[in-house]
Amino acid sequence: MLFNRVLITGANGLLGQALVRCLGQNREYDVLATARDDTPRFEDGSCGYAPLDVTQPDDVARIFEDFTPNVVVNCAAMSDVAACDEHRSEAWAVNARAVKRLAKHCRTTGARLVQVSTDFVFNGTRGPYDETARPDPVNYYGRTKLAGENAVREAGRANWAIVRTVLLYGTGQNLSRSNLVLWVADELSKGEPLHIVDDQHRTPTHVDDLAAGIERLLHHEETGVYHVSGADFVSVYELACAVATEFGLDASLIEPVSSDFFEDDVERPPRTGFVIDKARDELDYTPRSLDQGLRDVQASLQGFSSA
Ligand SMILES: NC(=O)c1ccc[n+]([C@@H]2O[C@H](COP(=O)([O-])OP(=O)(O)OC[C@H]3O[C@@H](n4cnc5c(N)ncnc54)[C@H](OP(=O)(O)O)[C@@H]3O)[C@@H](O)[C@H]2O)c1
């Protein structure tokens, strides 16, 4: 079965915009993009748009009644680790309680729920992780995201998928948050020296690959957890150096440091990254290489600046 009436929450974020781009290319989807802003931050005529704060129960109920989605992709999240630690009740409301509410609506209406989650549900001692690994978050963001996952699992026998991903990078329009790749490129192009951790390892994910993986899940009726990330396992320092190389910037400005260097920082899992065999086998998911991903970011930045 194809789930084609697609409700996207958090559509103004990095992933939300990528998903709108991805599904908008295909006329079999009827997409309603929603986000907190009155108007979309992206220019794309291929979908409907409505304001929606996922923490507002009446507004969520109204969207379900009016649009009657048969799949909901929840991209809304408080995704900034430090902000989650500082604003805990807001983080819980968005990342956990709102997910529980979405899951209940999906169970009642029979809609499929695709919930986006994170490698930060793991403690990072034994990555890369597959879907059978036991979550054990080390910070509040990870706890809220795991609570969101559990709310999806516990909502009943509904049709759901939890898609976990890792260190997203890519481009979008008027994003409220940058991402590591754009930030490193920006700082280096200003000639700023950078301290980057070399004891945290990840499998960075081009956001368009994640969007393509999620699109496959709209055709896939299985319930369960999917690890959808890039395939290259690198330290954050190696990632920053790769950005310098691909963007033609000065890598000698980047100094490797250990996580202890940032004394006040929220704890982060040292070694995450994903084994993506399940997504490869079941979804035919094939992410681009990191080098290709960085080249694609550079090309799309040039596209935005000449637009
Ligand atoms: N970014 C990463 O490296 C990463 C890694 C692993 C997993 N993930 C997960 O991937 C998903 C997408 O992340 P992303 O990188 O696209 O994050 P993002 O750019 O911060 O997008 C999240 C969007 O959710 C919106 N939002 C926040 N509270 C909301 C609310 N109450 N109602 C409706 N929308 C709300 C934000 O709106 P505003 O713009 O108005 O704040 C933002 O546009 C999240 O579930 C995140 O946990 C991200």
The ligand as a Gaussian input file, in Angstrom:
#p B3LYP/6-31G(d) Opt

LIG

0 1
 N       20.406000      17.582000      13.218000
 C       21.019000      16.451000      13.546000
 O       22.256000      16.341000      13.498000
 C       20.195000      15.260000      13.957000
 C       20.854000      14.068000      14.304000
 C       20.097000      12.963000      14.689000
 C       18.696000      13.070000      14.709000
 N       18.092000      14.234000      14.381000
 C       16.631000      14.291000      14.436000
 O       16.182000      14.602000      13.140000
 C       14.955000      15.333000      13.223000
 C       15.035000      16.576000      12.359000
 O       16.105000      17.362000      12.818000
 P       16.605000      18.642000      12.030000
 O       18.068000      18.585000      11.949000
 O       15.787000      18.850000      10.799000
 O       16.260000      19.750000      13.119000
 P       15.789000      21.245000      12.907000
 O       16.396000      21.832000      11.695000
 O       16.000000      21.904000      14.239000
 O       14.231000      21.058000      12.639000
 C       13.315000      20.790000      13.623000
 C       12.140000      21.693000      13.364000
 O       11.148000      21.406000      14.364000
 C       10.532000      22.623000      14.637000
 N        9.824000      22.643000      15.906000
 C       10.336000      22.786000      17.143000
 N        9.335000      22.798000      18.038000
 C        8.191000      22.659000      17.350000
 C        6.819000      22.631000      17.708000
 N        6.441000      22.745000      18.993000
 N        5.898000      22.473000      16.744000
 C        6.273000      22.364000      15.450000
 N        7.552000      22.415000      15.034000
 C        8.489000      22.552000      15.990000
 C       11.642000      23.650000      14.621000
 O       11.051000      24.898000      14.425000
 P       11.847000      26.263000      14.589000
 O       12.669000      26.369000      13.345000
 O       10.741000      27.262000      14.663000
 O       12.661000      26.144000      15.830000
 C       12.492000      23.175000      13.467000
 O       12.159000      23.836000      12.258000
 C       14.724000      15.577000      14.701000
 O       13.835000      14.599000      15.187000
 C       16.072000      15.386000      15.334000
 O       15.951000      14.955000      16.674000
 C       18.811000      15.325000      14.005000

